[in-house]
Amino acid sequence: MKIVILLMFCHTTAAVMHVMKIDFTGSSGLTEFPAFEAITEVDDIQVVYCNAKIVEANQDWMQEIFTDHPDQFQWAKDHCYVNSPPFFRYNVDLIMNHFNQSEGIHIFQSSSGCELNMETKELTGFMKYGYDGEDFLEFDLKGRKWIALRKEALFLKQRWDLDILNINLFVDLLTNQCYLWLSESLIAGNRTLFRTDYPSVSLLQKTPSSPVRCHATGFYPKSFLMFWRKDGEEIHEGVHPGDILNNEDSTFQYRVDLDISSVPPEDWARYDCVFQFIGAEDKILIKLDKEVIETNQDESSQIRIIIIAVISVVIAIIIIALAFTAYKRRNERPLTPDSENMSL
């Protein structure tokens, strides 16, 4: 499985938006990861992975695009093999020298792409760079200049503002080229990108005193709402949302916990969990009900309980066996002469 580490920025979208995003990562001091790698996503689905040695299409329809448009496949190879690795290696070294960092693990990343509003057809490009997990620079597409997101980035902003050739290149990439690639992806991958997969929603609880977790999994797209209600109104007090996680089948999962410590049992029926895709009218509702709550108690805890129970039973059996053996020996002991005289 390919991993991009320390991604500090993410792009959220509304229901009418489609997004193409490319995350580039250059690193120094890492031995278990490539010094350069990139991941391309369309609507949060990984479609291309590459590093300095390989370019992989992760969806069948993306492979078809590469086959039908060899110029795009060549562009990907040029950037992954030739252009991007030295660019990121050079800038990692440049920033390390600026910060007087001679060794250690350091990460230089970019997240760039475009969002397409399907109703207005408006296209918005974006490009941002980060260093060691913190935002560093952002490209102002309209102003055609770089914005330093921290004072330590001013030196690089000044250098990049002078590179008019690259600025013009970035403007073209974030507008014309990105629109072309995103449009082709939406056509080729329409069965995947325009589908709606409804989730399986369940209530989970580790112990009777633990928060009740409303868990949804297997849904697509990622534009959704999920929350707890009381008497039909959304609540926030005692509610703890989680993170959106990717499933291996290009769907998502999400959770939101409800603290029930102050909720009396007679009030449980007033609460429910709601899942709804943004822009859709239908909802999935699940009532707070002890009868539908599943336990997701830690397996290790269950195993410990079973082991303790088995050991207790074994010890009890051994004790009973020893007591019975002692009793039997005492009753079967042969009579001595003295005991015979005592019985006469």
N, C-alpha and C positions, 0 to 999 in steps of 0.2 A: 504494500500500500504506500502511495506517495504522500509525503507530508510536507507542508509548508509551515515553518516554525515561526512563532512570535508575531503572527499577524495581528496588528494593533488596530486596523481599520476595517470596517465592514460597511456595505451599502445596503440600505433598506429600501424597499419599493412598495408602491401601492399596487392595487389589483390590475390597473390598466397599464402598468409599466413593464417593459422587458429590458433586461440588462445583459450586456456582455462585459465581462471583467477579466483582466489578466493580472495575476499576481506574480511578480518577479522577486527572487530572493538571491542575494549574493552574500557569501559568508567567509569568515576567516577564523581559523582555529578549530573548525569542526572536522572530525575524521570519519564520522558515521553517516554524514550527509554529503551530497554533491556540493561543490563550491558555488555552483549556480544551478538554479532550477526555476521553472515557470509552470503555472497552472492557469488554464483558460476555462472560465465558467460562463454558461448561458443560463440565466434564471436559476442560479445556484446549483446547476448540474455541471459537473466536471466533464469537459468535452475534449481537452487536449492537455497532455503533460509532456514536458521536455526538459532536458538538461543539455550539457555540452556534448553528449554522446548519442542521445536518442530523441525522437519525436514520436509520440504515441497518440493516436486518435482513440478516445475512450468511449465514443458512441458510434454505432454503425453508420448513422446518418452523417456524422462528421467525416468518417472515412470516405463516404461517397462524395462529399464536397472536395476532399483532397484529390480523389480520383478524377472527378469531373473538372476540377480547376487546379491543375498542377502548378500554376503560378502561385497560388496561395500556399500550397505545400512547400514550394521552394522558399517563399517568404518566411515561413515558420522555421525552416531549416537554417536559413541565413541568420536569423535573429538568435536562434538557440545555439547554433554551432560557432558563428563567426562574430556577430556584432555585440550581443548582450554580455557574454561572459567577461571579455576584457573591460567593458564599460563598468560593470559592477565591481570587478576586482580592483580597477583603478580607483574608483570612488571609495571603496572600503579602505584602501591604503591611504588615500588622501585625507579622509576624516580621522582615521587613527592617528596619522601624523599631526593633524591639527589639534587633537586632544592629548597629544603626547602618550599615546597608547602603543606600546611596542609588542605586546603579546596579549593572549587571552582570546576568548570567543566574541566575535563582533558580527552583527547582522545589518545589512543594508537592503531595504525592500522598497518595492513600488507597487501600487495598486492603481490600475488605469483602465479606462473603458468608456462606455457610454450607456445612457438610459434613453429608451424610446417610449414616449407617451403615445399609445395606440389611438387615443381619441383625437388629440391635437396634432399628432405627427411631429411634435417638437422633440428634438434630439439634444441631450445635455451630455457633454463630455466631462470627464474628471481624471485627474492624475495627482497622486500624492506619494511622497517618499517618507520612509521612516528609518530611524537608526537605533539599533539596540532596543527595539520595542516601543520607542516613542516617536510621535509624529515629528517630522523634520522640515519638509518643504511641500508646498502645494502649488500647482500650476493654475494661474488665473487665465482661463481660456479667452475670455472677452478682452482682458487687458494685455494679453500676450506677455505676461511676466510671471516671475516666481515670487511666492510669498513665504518668508521665513516663519515657521511655526514655533520656533524658539530662537533666542538670541544667538546661540552657538551655530545656527545655520546661516547666519548672515553672510559669512565668507563665501559659502557655496552659492547662495542666491546671487551674489554680485558676479561671480564667475559665469553662472549659467545665463544670467540676463544679457551678457555680452555675446552669447552664442546665438546669433540671429538665425543661422542655418538650422540648428536643432529646434529652435522655437517654431519656425515655420513647419518643420517636419512633424512636431508634436501636434500642432493645430490640424494638420491634414489627417494624422492618424486618429485623432479624437473626434473628428467630424466625418469626413468623406469615407475614409477606410473603415472606420468602426461601423458606420451606418451600413456599408456594403456587406461586411461580414455578419453583422447582426441580422440583417434582412434575409440573407441566404440561409442562416441558421434557423430562423423562424419558419422558413418555407420547408427546408429539408427535414427539420426535426419537429414538425407541427404535431405529430401524433404524441410525441413525448412532452413538448413544451406547452401545449394547449390542453392537456388532459386535466381531469380533476379526480383525484383519489381521496375518498373520504376515510377518515381515521377510525381505528378501533379505540374507543374511549372507555376507561375503567377507573375505578376507585381502589387505591391501595393503602395499606396501613401496616406498619411493622408491629406495633403493640397497641393495645387499647388506649394508651395515653399519648401515642404519637400523632403528629399531624396527619390528616387525610390527604393523600396525593391524588389529584385528578390527572391522569396520564393519557395522552393521545399519541398514537403512533401509526405510521403508514400513510400519512397524508401528503398531498401535493396539490397546488403549489404552496409556497411558504408565506403567502399573504393571507393571514388568518387572525382571528381574535379568540382568546380563550381566557375565561375568568370565572370567579365564583360570584353567585348572587344570593341575596337574602330578600325574601318577599318580592322577587322579580327585579330587584335593583342591584347593580354591580357594587361590590364592596372591595375595600382595599385593606382595611384593618385586619390584621391576623393572616393576611394572604402573602405568600412568598413564591413569586414566579421563578422558574428555572431558565435554562438556556435552550435554544433551538439546536437539536442535534441531528446529524445526518445518519440515515440508515444506508445499508449497503445497496439497496435497490433503488437509490435516488429519490426516496421519500424522506420524510422528516418525522421527528418525535419531539414532544414538548410536555412539560409538567407544570402544575401550579398547586402549591400546598396550602391547606387551610388548617390553622391552629384551632382545635376544637376544645381546648382546655377550659374555656369559659362558656362553652355552648352546652346548656342543659339538654339531656336526651329528648325531652318533650319538644324542643325547638329544632331538632334536626330536620324535620320535614319542611322547614322554611328555607332551607339552603339547597342550591343545586349548582352544578358546574355546566358551563356553556362552551361549546366549540362552534365557530362559524367562520366560513371563508369571507374575506372582505368583499363586499359588493353582492353577496348572495343573501337571499331572504331566508332560506331554510337554516335551521340550527340543530345541533345535537345536544340534548339535555340529559343529564344524569343526576338523579336525586341523591342527596346525602342520606343514605339508608344502610343500616348495619347489615341487612340481608344481602346487599350487592357488593360490599367491601371485600376485597381479596387481601390476603396477607402476603406480604413480600418480605417476611422475616428472613434475616440473613441465614443462608444455608449453613454456615459454619456454626452459628448459634444452635440451629436445630440438630446438627451432628453432635455437638457437645452434649446437648440434652439427652440424645439417644444413648451416647456412650456412657454417660453418668448413670442412666437408668439401667443399662445392661450390666454395668459393673456392680451396681447396688443389688440387682437380682442374683448375680453370681456369688457375691459375698454372703447374702442371706442364705443361699443354698448350701454354701460351705459350712456356715455356722450351724445350720440345722443338721447337716450330715455328721459333723463332729459331735454335736450333742447326742444324736441318736446312737452313734458308735460307742460313746462313753457309757451311756445308759445300758446298752446291750451288753457290754463287757462286764459291767457291775452285776447285772442279773445272772450272767452265765458263769460267774466265778465259782470254782469247785469248793465243797465244804471241807473244812479242816477238822481234825479230831476234836479240838476244843469246842468247835461250833456244834459237833454232833452231841457232846456231853451236855451242852447247854440246852439242846432241844429235847433231851430225855426228861 
